[in-house]
């Protein structure tokens, strides 16, 4: 029986002023009905380019298909997608082949209700009246387990949580009952509990409709959970493919071995994570040879929080007086000792980010006390706050949006020194920029380049370098590795551990990934609905959780099965 989709000898090049990039090289891959094939690799490996080429969604001028065929077969009738005209492609997109994109917020129209956006696909491809299309959308909203489907039909994307928006995207992709579904990193930025429900939903709908699925991800736990077969891409080349079980038990290519080995869950705290180059250059990766440093951690408390309350107004009366508040942080008390790394975990909306930003006084508390190195920072003047900023820094979740696209990297790193007056001399600034780049393993020559010229992992290192520009003693890392590939994540985590050791940094490490938090932290605090519901030694919380909520978070982590 012929496969549902056959990619034969596909090569894709991108042309620019700086030269030609070979994005995909002689790729051959097939997907059968009722099968889930995972496409795995780092950013820039060609995963998304391959998936977008199936629907011809890459604009023609910068891209050229230098060779290959993409055959789509339905009812024994095969068509070469690369030879279709625009009108034929429109009939195929969303109808026979559908796609769930990585970022639902940018994929959904902010000025249209969610229901109308899904109905649009039905009206385009099915002969339905507007009323029938609306009923069908409500049915699909129920199928993807959205609460109160009728109300959801009339809501706008900004009124939904991340997981709910992703479900709207799934309903939009599935409503025309396609034969092939392409999922491009659909769970990357979601909490483990939301991710688990989304994965179960995709699997359930796939089996119900007997669809073929291409599932693009860099999370090997997700691959083990959902895929029948795996294809590994590296710099545009398909380096290995096979059944999921075979890939995990007897990987052949060094790159595949590296992806499997560099997951933090496999390594004890303090052990250096292996990275891809260790395997590709055939370096011997030392098994737990990292010397365990003697605990130099003082008993001295650096950050102390007492009864912290943070509320945001949600309703006002006719005269503008606030009548209702949303409580983001609900009477939290905690201590962080000098030199300690404390992990803060919980689902989206639990108050993690608000707590982290309030500790840095980027958000003003409603009530409570925050003491930093013996000083109550809730009572500081503007000038005193400016002085505090030199000692406390934030590493943001999204490095691209936290860097000014019009400033070179050198200018971005020098800016904090100039603003605070720490280093007013231009020559000394340049010297310090070179030192900072060296500290995060980037050559000083990159100071002249702009943010868009770097990969995600490099940008994250630049953001860390900028946070270090003022020699801080306390660092808040807010989901700073959650959107990174597993191999890039390993590099950034190694870097943070090195900096912690060399500079004696105290850190609050915020994440929804418990395995990463366990690897990085001395202690873990679990947050739910604005409150700290569990705290303890990292290994104890990870291996012996006390609260039901923590147990549920741990149970939701996709695990590579013991095949």
N, C-alpha and C positions, 0 to 999 in steps of 0.2 A: 504494500500500500504506500502511495506517495506521501511524503511529509506535508504537513499543512504549510510550512514555510521552509524554503531552501535558499540559503545565501551561498552563492558559489563564486569563489575566487574574487571577492570584493576588495577593491583598493580605492581609498578616498584621500585626495590631497587638498590642502588648504594653501592658497596663494596670498602672499602679502609682500609689502615692500622689502621686508627683511629676508624673504626667501620662501621656499616651499616646505610645508610641514606634511609629512606622510602620516596622516591620522589613523588610517586603517590599511593594513598590508595583507593582501591575498587571503582574506578571511573566508572560510567555508564553515557553515553551521546550519543545522536543521532543527526544526521544532515540530513535534507530532501533536495531533489532537489529544487532549486530555493529559498533556505533559507540561511540567514546569521546568524550564531551563534557566538556570541562574548565570548571569554574566557578571564576572567578578574581576576587579582590578582597581588600581589607584586612580586618582584624578589624572586625566590626560592619557589614560590607557586606550581610549577609543570606544568605551562602553556606550556613552550617550550618543556619540556620532553614529555608531552602528544602528542604534534604535531609531534615531531621528531619520536616518536614511531610508528605513523601511517605509516610513510615511512621507518621505520626500519633504521634510520640514526644514532642511538646511537651505538657505538662499543660494542660488546658483553662482553669482559672481565669485565669492571667495572660495567656493568648493568645486572640485571636479572629480567625477567618478572615472578613474583612469582604466578600470577593468571591472568585470563582474556582472552577475545576474542575481536578481532577487525574485524568486518564483513563489507566488502565493497560489495555493491549490484549494479549490472548493468544489465539491461534487464532481470530482475528476476533471475539472476545468482549470488549467494553469495559466496564470498571466505573469508577465515580467513587469514588475512595478516600475523599474527604471525606464520603461518605454511608454508609460501611460501619459496621456494628455492631462491638463489641469482639471478638466471637467470629470474625467474618469477617476482621478485621484480624490476629488471631493466626494464622489459617491462611495469611495472605499473608506476614507478616513471617518472614524467614529461609528461607522456602520459595520463593516466586516473586520476592520482592524482598529482597535481603540487604544488610547494611551492614558496612563495616570502619571502626572508629572510630579517632580520632586517637591516643589514649593507651591502648595495650594493657594496661598495668599496672592502670589503673583499670577497664578493661572486662572483665578476667578475674577470676573468683572466686578469691581467694587461698587458700581452704580446700578447693578441689576440684582434683583432678589435671586437667591439660590435656586428656588423652584423654576423661575423663568429661564435660567441658564441651562438647566437640565432639559426643560421642555423644548428649548430651541433645537437640541440634538434630535429629539423625537419628531418634531415638525419638519425638520430637514430631510430625514431619512424614511419616516413611516407615514403612511397616508392616514393621519389622525386629525380629528377636530381639536381645537384648543382645549375644550373641556375634557376630552378623552386623554389628551396629552397630560393635562394637569393631574387627572386621576392616576395615570400610569406613574408619574413622578412621585406622587404621594405613596404609591405601592412600593416603589424602589427605595424611597426614604425609610420606609418601614423595614424593608429587606436588609438594608445596610445598618439597621439598628440605631437610627437617629431618634432621639426622644421627641415625642409629639410631632409626627411628620407633617400634619396640616399647618402647624405654626411655623415649622422650619421652611415650608414652601415660601412664606412671605418674608423671611429674614434675609438680611444682607450679610455678606461674608464676614464683615468686622464684628458681627454680633455672635459669631460662633467660635468655639475653641479650636485649637490646631487639629485635634483628632476628629472633631465634627466636620471641619472643612475638608479633611482628607476623605471622609465618608461621602460628602457631596460629590467630590471628584470621582470616587469609585462608582457612585450611582450614575453620574454623567457618562462614564466610560462603558458601563455595563447595560444601560437602559435599552440600547438597540441590539442587545444580545450578539456581540461580535464573536467571530471564530477565533481571533487572536487578540490577546491583551498584552500590552507592553507596560510594565511597571518600572518607572525610572526613579529608584531610591525613594519609594513612597513612604518609608517609615524612618528616614534618617534623623530628623529632628524631633521625633515624638518620644514621650516617656515610654518606659518599658511596658507599663500596663496597657497604655493606648496602643502601642506597637503590637502587643500580643493579640488584642482584639481585631486589629486591622489585618494581621497575617491570617488569623483564623477565618475571618470574613472572606478574604481573597481566595483562600483554599476551598472554602465551602461553596462559593459561587462558581469557582472554576470546575469543581467536580459536578455540580448541579447542571452546568451548561456544557460540560465536556469540552472546555476551551483549551487551546494551547496558550501558554503564558511564557513571556520572556521577562525575567525578574532581575533587574539591575541593582546590585548592592555591593558595598565593600565590607559588610558585616557578615563574617563567616558563621556566627551563631544563627542568623536569619537564614542563611543558605542551608544549614543542616536541618533547620526546622521545616523548610517549605519545598526545597528543590528535589526533583528526580535526577536531573543531570546538571553538571557544572562545567562552564567554559571559562578558562582563566585568560584574561588579556593583559599584555604587558607592552607598553609603548607601541600599540597598534598591531602587535602580533598575537595570534592565538597560540599560547605556549603549551596549553594542556587542556584536555577535556575528557569527561568520563562520568560514570555514575557517582552520585554524591558520596556514597559509602567508600568507593575506591579512592576518590580524591583525598578523603580525610584519613584513610588508613594507610595508603601507599602512594603518596604524591611523588611524582618523578622529577618535575622541574624545580630548580633551586628557588625560583620566585614563589611558586605555590607553597613550598616548604616554609619560606620566610613569612608569608601571609598567615599561615597556620600558627607559626611559632611566636610571632610578636604580639599576641593578645595578652593584655595585662593579667587576665584571669589565670593564666598558666604559671605566673611567676610570683614568688614571695616578695613582700615589701623589701626594698633595698637592693634587690637584684636588678642589674642593668638589663633593659629589654633589648633583645636582638633586633636589628633593623635589616631591611632588604639587602643593603650592600654587603652585610656580613655573609649572606648566603651566596650572592652573585659573585663576590670576589673570593669565595671559598675560604673565608676566615673561620677559624675555630671559635665557635661561640662557647664561652666558658659557662659551665653549668653551676650556677650559684656560687661563683668564686669571688663575688664582690664581698670585700671585707665588711663585716658588720661593725659600723662605727660605734664607739662607746657613746651612750646617751649623754650628750652635753646639755640636754634640755634643762633649763633652770626651772625651779618651782615658781619663779617670779611671774606674775600674771601681767600680760601686755594689754589685752583687751578684756574689759569686764562690762557685762550688760546686766542691768537690773530692771526687771518688770517693764520691758520695752513694749510700747503700744504704737502701731502705725495704722492710721485710718485715712481713707480717702472719701470725700463727699460724693454721694451718688444721687441724692434728691434735694431739691430746694423748694421752698414755698413761694408764694406770689411776691413776697418782699425780698427774696434772695437769701433768706436764712436757711441754712442746711438743716434738713429734717431727718436725713438718713445717711449712714456711713457704711462703707465696706471696710471690714477689719482685715488687713493684709498680714500684720504681725500682731499676735494676741498675747500680750504680757509674757514675753520671752526673757529668760535669764540665762546667761552663759558666761564662761571664762575661757580665754585662749592664752596659753602660757607662751613665754618667749621661746622662739625656735621650734614651736610645735606646728604641725599641719593638721588642721581640723577639717574633715569632710562634711559637707552639708548636702543631704539628699532628700528627694521628695518629688512628687509629680508636678506638672505645670500648674501654676495657680496656688501652690501651697505657701508661697511667701518667701522662697529662698532668695531670689534676686532682690526683692524689697529689703530683706534683712541685710544682705551684703552691702547694698547701696546706702542704707541708713547708717551702718557702722562707719562708712566713709563720709557721712554727712552730705551725700548727694541728694538724699531725701531727708526731710526734717521729721523727727519723731513727734507723735502726738503727746506722748508722755513717757516717763521712764528715764533711766540714766545710762549713758555710755561713757565709760572711763577708758582713756587711752594713755598708757604709761603714767598712771596716777592723776591725769587731768580729766575733768568732766568736760567732754567736747560738745555737749549740748548747749553749753553756756558761752562758747567762744565768740569773739568779735570777728568781723570780716577779715582783718589782718591776721589774727591768730589762726583762722581757718586756712588762709593762704599758706601760712607756715606749716600747718598740719599736712597740707597736700603733698609736701615734699617727703613726708614719712610714710604716707599711706597711698597705695596705687591700685588701680583696677585693670585687669586684663579682660577685655570684652569677649563676648561669645562670637561675634561676627567680625573678623579682622578687616574685611573689605569695607564695610560701612563705617568702621571706626577710624579709618585712615582717609585724610583729605586727598581726593583723586588728583588735585591740581598741585599738590606739594610733592617734591621728590622725597625719597626716603630719608636722605640726609637732612633736609629741611624739617621734616616731621620729627626726627629725633632731636634736632637742635632746638626746636621751638620751646619745649618745657624749660630748658636751661636759660633761654633768653627771657621768657615771661617771668620766671621766679628770680632772675638775676643771679642764679647759682654760677653761671659761666658766661659773663657778658662779652668776653673776648672771642671774636669770630674764629681765630686760629685755634684757640683752645677748644672751642665747640667742635670743630672738625676733627680734632685729635680724639676727643671724647666719643664722637659718633663712630669713628673707626674702631675704638676699643669696644663699644657696645655691640657693633656688628660682629666683631671677632668673638665676643662672649656668647653670641647666639649662633655661632658657626656659619656666618655669612661673610664673604670677602668684602673689604672696605670699598671696592670699586662699585658695588651696587648702590652706593649712596646717591648716585646721579640718576638712578632709575625711578620710575613711577609705580604706584601700587599695582596697576593692572598688568604689569610686566612680571609679576611673581605668581607662584602657585599658592594654593590655600595654606599649606604648611609653612612656606616661607613667609607669607604675610603674618601668620600667627607668631612666628619668631620675631618679626619686626615689631609687632605690638608688644611683645614681652620686653624687647630691647628698649622701647619707648617708656614702658612702665618702670624700667630700671634706671632711666636717665637721671633721676633725682636722688639716687641712692636710698630707696625706701627701706623701711624695716618690716612693713606689713603689706602683704599682697593679697588681694581678693581676686581669685580666678573664677569668673562666672561662665560656666559651661564652655571653657576655653578649648576643649578638645572634642566636643560632642559631634561636630559636623566633619571631622577629619577622617581620612582613610586610616585603616588600622596601622599601616606602616609609618605614615606621617605622624599619627598619634603617638607611636612609640618614640619617635625622635623628640617630639615636644615634651613628653613626660620625662624622658631621660634628661633633657635640658633643664626642666624645672627642678628635678632632683639634684642636678649638679649645682644649680644656682643656690638652692636651699643650703647645700653643704658648704659652698664657697663663701656665701655672703651672710649666712646665719639668718635667713629670712623666716619670718613667721607667716603662715598662709592659711587663708580660709578657701577651701577648694569646693566650689559649688558644682554639682552635677546630678543628672538623674541616672547615671550609669554606676551602679553599686560596685561592679568589678574594678572599674578605674579608681573609684574613691577608696576602696579597700587597699589597692596597690599603693596609692599616694599618701594615705593619711595615717596619723598616729591614733586619732580618735574619730568616730563617726557620730554625727547628730542627724536624726531622722525627723523631718518636718512634715506636718500634715495639718491643713486648714489653719495655718498661722501659728501653730504651736509645735514646740519640740516634744515629740512623744517618746523618743528613745535616744539615749546617748551612752557611749561606752567605747572600750578599746576596739580598734578597727576589726581585728580578727574575730573578736567575740560577737560583735554585731553582725558581721558577715556570715559566720558559721553557726552562731547560736542566737538568732534574733528572738527577742522577747515579745514584742508587740505583734499583733495579727497583721497590722498594716505593713510592717517591715517584711514579714514572712511572705506577704502577697507580692511586694516589690521584687523580692529575690526569686520567687517562683516564676515571675513573668520574664526574667532575663532569658533570651534565647540561648540555649546551650548546645555545644557540639556534642552529639550523642556518643556514648561509649559503644561504638560499632563492634 
